Amino acid sequence: MELADLQLWFGLLILFSGFFVYRMGPSFRRSIFGKPMIVMGLVLTLIPLEDLSVSENLLHAEMMLNFPWMVLAFIGMLMSLFGAPVYWKRNLNANIFGLLLISISWIIYFYSVFFININDILNSLFNLLGMFFALISIAYIIKIIESKTPKVQQSEPLTKNEKKFITSILKRNMGGK
């Protein structure tokens, strides 16, 4: 295996590892390394140092052909997730912009696919159909799980004795009077 081939596979490994590290969330200090790992993985994967071998060259060529619509779809999904309702508040502009970017990525995808032969078009359509059914299944499962989760009721306000108790603890620990 050539050095450029190793660079391609190592870049893919770093890219996916970066996604997993980033998904750890803000409670883990390691999550700050996720974004730099993703960028480093993209650079290593998309910009090889030397000529790739035949199979890695095909993989790299396919990745470069699909890169524009995949980036648009990824940004659109992030924007749509950002605009999704959280605690009954929604950002409609971000949601609409995200869906617009996803639609543009689909247009770019279909534009690139329809210049290929009929077998490729059928394969792509069946792949898209499978992805559609998978997404619908995932959304339906999430809906079922969230409907089974009991809603948390609003807590009662503190009584006068509880307020006095908490105030005394805070004053004692914070050095107040």
N, C-alpha and C positions, 0 to 999 in steps of 0.2 A: 504494500500500500504506500502510495506516494505521500509526501508531506502535505501537499495541497488537499488530498483526499482526507487525511487526518484532520486538517484544519476545518474542512466542511463539516465533518461529523462531530468534531469537538465543538464547533460553533452551534450546531443544532442542540447538542447536549447542554451547553451553557444557556442557550435561549430558553429551553423548556425548564431548566433548573431555575432560571431567573423568574419565570412565571410562578413557579411553586413557592419560591422564597418570598416574592412580592405578596402572594396571597396569604402569608402568615398574619398579616394585619398589623395595625399599629401597636398592639400589645407586646409584640416581639421586636426587640431591637434589630434583629437580623433582617427585617423586612425592608430596611433602607437600602440594602444591597441588591434588591430585586430589579429596580429600574436600570442601574448600571450593568447588571448581568445581562439583561434583555438587550440593551444596546450593543454590548460587546459580542453577544451571540449573533445578532443581526450582522454586525460588521464582519465577523469571522466567516459567517455563512455566505454572505452575498458578495464579498470581495476576496476571491481566492488569490493567493500569492503567485501561483504557477498554474500550468495547464493541468486540468483534472483528467483522471482516467475516464474511460468511456461511460461507465454506468453513473459515476458521480457527475460527469459532464451533462448527461441527460437529466439527472435530478436537478442540477443547478439551472439548466435551461428552463425546465418546467417551473421551478420556483420563481425565476425572473419573469416569465410570462404571466404568472398568476399574482405577482407581487402588487401591482396597482390596485386591482379590485379587492384583494385581501386586506390591504391597508385601509382602504375606504370602508369596507365592511366592518373591520375591527374598530375603527374610530366611531362609526355609526352605532355599533352595538354599545360602546362605552357611553356615548351621548344618550342613547335610549335608556340605558340603565341609570344614568345620572338623572334623567327626567322622570323615571318611574316613581310612583307614589311611595313615600316613606313617611310613616306615621300620618297618613291621610293628607300629606302635602305633596303636591306634584309640581314639577317644572315643565310646563307644557311646551315652551319654546325649545328646550333641549331635547325633549322627546320627539318633536316634529323634525328638528334638524337632524337628529340621529336616524330617524326613519327615512328622511330624504337622502342621506349619505348611503344608507343600506340599499335604497332603490337605485341610486346611481351606480353602486358597485355591481348590482345585478345586471344593469344595462350594459356595463363594460364587460361583464362576464359573458353575457349572451352575444354581444357584438364580436367578441373574440372566438366564441365557440362556433358561430354560424359560418365561419370561413373554413371550417374543417368538414370532413366527409360525414355522411349520414350516420355511420356507426358511432362516431364520436358524439354526435348530437344526441342519439338515443341513449348512449351510456351516460352522458351528462344529465339528460332529463330524468332518467331512472335514479341517478345519484341524488339529484335535487329532490325528487319525490321521496326518496328514503330519508333525506335530511329533514324534509318538511314533516313527515310522519313522526320522526324522532323528536323534533322540537314540539310538536303538538302533544306527544306522549309525555314529555318532560313537563310541559306547562300544565297538563291535566293532573299529573301526579303531584306537582307543587300545589295546585288548587285543592286537591283532596287533603293533603297534609295540613295546609293552612286552615282549611275549614274544620278540621278535627282538633286544632289547637284551641284551647279555651282562651277567651279574652280575659285580660287582667283587669279587675275592677279598680276604680279609683280609690285610693286610700283615704281614710278619714283624717281630718285635720288634727293637729296635736292639741291635747288638752292643756290647761294652764299649768298643771303640775309637770307634764312632760316638757313644756317650754322652759320652765324654771330649771328643771334638771339638766337639759341640754345646754342652756345658757351658762349654768354653773360649771359644767364640764369644759365648755369652750373657754370661759374666762380663766379657769385654772390651768389649762394646757397652753393657752396663748399669752398668758401673763397679763391679762386685763384686770380691771378693778371691779 
